[in-house]
Amino acid sequence: MPLIHMPIDTISKSTNPPLVEIRGLRTHFFTDDGVVKAVEGVNLDVHANRTLCILGESGCGKSIMARSILRIVDSPGRIVEGSITYRAANGRSVDLAKARPGSRMLREVRGQDIAMIFQEPMSSLGPITKIGQQISETLLLHRKISKTEAKEIAIEMLHKVGIPKPAERAEAYPFELSGGMRQRAMIAMALSCEPRLLIADEPTTALDVTTQAQILDLIAELKDELEMGVMLITHDLGVVAEVAEDVAVMYMGRVVEAGDVYSIFENPQHPYTRALLESVPRIGAERRARLPAIRGMVPHPLARPSGCPFRTRCDQAMPGVCDKSVPELQQAGETQVACHLHDMEATDGR
């Protein structure tokens, strides 16, 4: 069957318009050594009441893409092209990429409509402010309530995320809590205003497996309860298999494959996706068998290879093809894939 190039928004798994629609997003860092293209033409849809997992190695642009949505990319980085369309509850659509930094609209969206759980809670929470006070300040910023009501809601949120003795913990400083409790406090703060989209940047990194499972279950429960969309950034394929409905695989700032979680895991189309899945340890494998690994390393961001960014590590790279042009996302079976191998298959199928 020939492959058909088609717009991304015509092959969405949901009949409802996306909560957030990202098109052609490019976020670059202008350094003294050159331009780092951290995000280079990303197209993504995030839907309400669905979990989209962003998968890829460290340095592939996952976190910068997510921070671009909230416009919190640190200088010297900035969005140079593309749109980030957010559809508010009242039906109004706004392009966050075009919003003026520090504008009232952007401040209202941050925390209230779109919230983010950062990778390291110790560096994200204020070290000299009590946990309950930090959650209350978020509530007072976005909701018209009294300080007493904000404090009560803060304690209620700490209870909801599974922190024992929430009234006592609300009076604690971040350094007095364990890593798991600090992460739960971050989740409580992010969810205090009942956002429509939650962005979680590797929320279980450095946590033990028991705490990790509890936090993932908590996010899933609150997603269903609040009917919010979730964008979960991770490099853990086990987490993806557990919680995702949709998956996007990123490499060097580009989405190389996207689709529903079953299609990605059962029949991956991109060599990078297949290599990631093959590198996962499997129960029942030979005890002394070597685990397959992706050869080489992610190229330095200031030395991007020409053509397909993955070609220098790809065993199926075609000289004269993969080094000449960057492949675009196209439909290949049940997933969208950016790979010249599928261009060749499409040509052969005609």
LINBELHU-V556398 format. One record per run of one state. SS is the DSSP state (alpha for helix, beta for strand, coil for the rest). FROM is the first residue (numbers start at 0). TO is the last residue. Records with the same first field share a line. If there is no record, write none. Layout:
SS=FROM-TO  FROM-TO
This chain:
coil=0-6  10-18  31-32  46-49  55-60  69-75  87-91  98-102  110-112  117-119  124-129  142-145  160-164  169-172  176-177  191-195  201-207  226-227  234-235  243-244  251-252  266-269  278-309  313-328  332-333  337-338  349-349
alpha=7-9  61-68  95-97  103-108  120-123  130-141  146-159  165-168  173-175  178-190  208-225  236-242  260-265  270-277  310-312  339-348
beta=19-30  33-45  50-54  76-86  92-94  109-109  113-116  196-200  228-233  245-250  253-259  329-331  334-336
